[in-house]
Amino acid sequence: MHFRCPPGLPSRAHDSEIDPIAPDLAKADAVAATEVSLQRPFVERRRSRRIEQSWPEAIDVLHQVLLGFENANKELVESETKYRTIFEDAPVGIFQVDRHGRPLSLNSAMSRVFGYESPQEFLAAVSKKQGLSLFDPTRWNALASSIGEADLRRFDLQVESRDGETKWVRFHVRAIREKGRIVRYEGTGEDVSERRRVEARNERLAYFDLLTDLPNRTLFHEQFSKVLAGARRKHSQVALLLLAVDRFKIINDSLGQNFGDRLLQEIAERTIEAAGANSVVARVGGAEFAIVLKNVGDLSRIAAIAESVVAKISAEYSFFGHSLNVFCNLGISVFPENGKDCEALMKSADIAMSCSREDGLNSFRIFTDEMNDKIQESLRMEHGLRVAIARNELFLVYQPQVDMRTGNVTGLEALLRWNHPQSGLLLPGKFIDVAECSGLIVPIGEWVLRTACAQARKWQDEGLPCVPIAVNVSPIQFRQQGFRELVRDVLEETGLDPKYLELELTESLLLSSADFMFSLIQELKDMGVMLAIDDFGTGFSSLGYLRQFKVNRLKIARSFIQDVSVDTDDAAITTAIINMAKALNLSVLAEGVENEAQLSFLQEQQCYTIQGFYFSKPVAVDQIDRHLRIGFGGFAPLAALGQPEV
């Protein structure tokens, strides 16, 4: 490179020589230098420093650039490593698939969902096994279409893992677009099999009875409503049968909950079998079941199925070392005649079931409008009874029990009456069923027991002859928890000697649950209380039960005594009862004696204790003292018979 000296300065190389053209050249150089100075000032300034002086600064700038690049690259590597760590160690599966659903990448959690230890193992298996993918290839097009319509789509799919186990996987998937075109899909997948099992279990708890595996009341209403909706469209009939098992609580309490549970399961199975395939069966209460029959043709078919259900339910059950028969009642309502919706039909069937109890156990009734009127009357009666208890409208009368040989009163039976403010005097037959169905029989029965015992003690304190007072006990009251304690408390409070209290029970009550009844009766006998079986012969009599329970007296039902002098069957039954009592060393009493012919027959059979209109109707409390003092002396000639009392 050639450097020229600035104007006015001698050249160091030729400062001793004189060039003849130097002045012109110097002038030209000066002009050129001036032009350059005006046109390129920056260049001139750069050249004003020595290049050696700029190197350190340039090296420092380069160092900063390289350091920045190194830091950026390090951050990029760290970010990528962090992302890769998150991707690999994420507790949920993460994946990418192409537009056709084929896997591009996935993490370890996603591969483990499908039973593979690593993503590499899963991807290798995908390449070898045709059809293996995260998603079912046959459903991918539909899935992809739904995913593309939303920013993020969630759905649960069943997948099969490597070992053949079926799992529920919850996917969250979104479509990735470039220039408006879907290029791939990415998302997460989580094994929710256990969660689904919990949800299914909770749903089952909400809609199914766990003991019988039948629909519960909630699900039944939904199913029944759907059946009715279909029947409306098709203009077809639907029948609803409500079934109630009798005495289940007593069975459960006496034989144990395990027995009760097994019994309900067996009843459910028999009900399903009897109802048939074209039906819906549900458990809608403790011992209540509902049956819906679809497309019923006529009432005869409904009745036939009801009879089949009753027959199967009432057949013998035997397990856990016990054998027994149960009884049931059915109420039936029909759509659309007896109701347009689920609630109305349930109400009608329930009314019919209540009315079926009037026909006895193992019976059924189909709803009628007259039944509804009767139920409404029962509701009014129930309300009236509640008011009667509060206003002391109930009272007792007493009917003498007489020894025909002497005319003496040997006992009194306390009988309940209701002084109704509108209807006047009501006998128990008018309201006792309502009291039992409503549960009012429990407070009423306690009042009767307490009042009768207190009155008997009062007569004794007045110096009148001491005779037992007989009190009828409802099966519901007798089965009530704490009944024995009630009897003990009443006797202590009134001061009545237990031997002057006679509790009258029914045969059906004694036979309802032998183990439970035997224990309770034994405790009552240990107190010294007398026990009698009322209306003996009208229930399921059993000599074995009489020997087991060891009651004190049998009361022959009025229905046998009424025609005993003209009906040979009634006469034979009455004679058999009297002879049975003799064989078991039991006292016997004939109820409903009203004429000489009946009296003569009983005299011949040596049954001398009589109760009935022939001697006296039930009388008020203030009239009993005369009968207790003088008896019925007009019958004294019968005393000459001289036969011992049975």
HELIX and SHEET records of a PDB file:
HELIX    1   1 ALA A   22  GLN A   39  1                                  18    
HELIX    2   2 PRO A   41  ARG A   46  1                                   6    
HELIX    3   3 ILE A   51  ASP A   89  1                                  39    
HELIX    4   4 SER A  108  VAL A  113  1                                   6    
HELIX    5   5 PRO A  119  LYS A  128  1                                  10    
HELIX    6   6 PRO A  137  ARG A  139  5                                   3    
HELIX    7   7 TRP A  140  GLY A  148  1                                   9    
HELIX    8   8 SER A  193  TYR A  207  1                                  15    
HELIX    9   9 ARG A  217  LYS A  234  1                                  18    
HELIX   10  10 PHE A  248  LEU A  255  1                                   8    
HELIX   11  11 GLN A  257  ALA A  275  1                                  19    
HELIX   12  12 LEU A  299  SER A  314  1                                  16    
HELIX   13  13 CYS A  342  SER A  356  1                                  15    
HELIX   14  14 ARG A  357  ASP A  359  5                                   3    
HELIX   15  15 ASP A  369  ARG A  391  1                                  23    
HELIX   16  16 PRO A  428  SER A  438  1                                  11    
HELIX   17  17 ILE A  441  ASP A  461  1                                  21    
HELIX   18  18 PRO A  475  ARG A  479  1                                   5    
HELIX   19  19 PHE A  483  THR A  494  1                                  12    
HELIX   20  20 PRO A  498  TYR A  500  5                                   3    
HELIX   21  21 GLU A  507  SER A  512  1                                   6    
HELIX   22  22 ALA A  514  MET A  527  1                                  14    
HELIX   23  23 LEU A  543  PHE A  549  1                                   7    
HELIX   24  24 ARG A  558  ILE A  561  1                                   4    
HELIX   25  25 THR A  568  ALA A  583  1                                  16    
HELIX   26  26 GLU A  596  GLU A  604  1                                   9    
HELIX   27  27 VAL A  621  GLN A  623  5                                   3    
HELIX   28  28 ILE A  624  ILE A  630  1                                   7    
HELIX   29  29 GLY A  633  LEU A  641  5                                   9    
SHEET    1   A 5 PRO A 103  LEU A 106  0                                        
SHEET    2   A 5 GLY A  93  ASP A  98 -1                                        
SHEET    3   A 5 ARG A 181  ASP A 191 -1                                        
SHEET    4   A 5 THR A 166  GLU A 178 -1                                        
SHEET    5   A 5 ARG A 153  GLU A 160 -1                                        
SHEET    1   B 5 SER A 279  ARG A 283  0                                        
SHEET    2   B 5 GLU A 288  LYS A 294 -1                                        
SHEET    3   B 5 VAL A 238  VAL A 245 -1                                        
SHEET    4   B 5 CYS A 328  PHE A 335 -1                                        
SHEET    5   B 5 SER A 363  ILE A 366  1                                        
SHEET    1   C 2 TYR A 317  PHE A 319  0                                        
SHEET    2   C 2 HIS A 322  LEU A 324 -1                                        
SHEET    1   D 9 GLY A 424  LEU A 426  0                                        
SHEET    2   D 9 VAL A 409  HIS A 420 -1                                        
SHEET    3   D 9 LEU A 394  ASP A 403 -1                                        
SHEET    4   D 9 THR A 609  GLN A 611 -1                                        
SHEET    5   D 9 SER A 587  GLU A 591  1                                        
SHEET    6   D 9 ARG A 553  ILE A 556  1                                        
SHEET    7   D 9 MET A 530  PHE A 536  1                                        
SHEET    8   D 9 LEU A 501  THR A 506  1                                        
SHEET    9   D 9 ILE A 469  ASN A 472  1                                        
END                                                                             
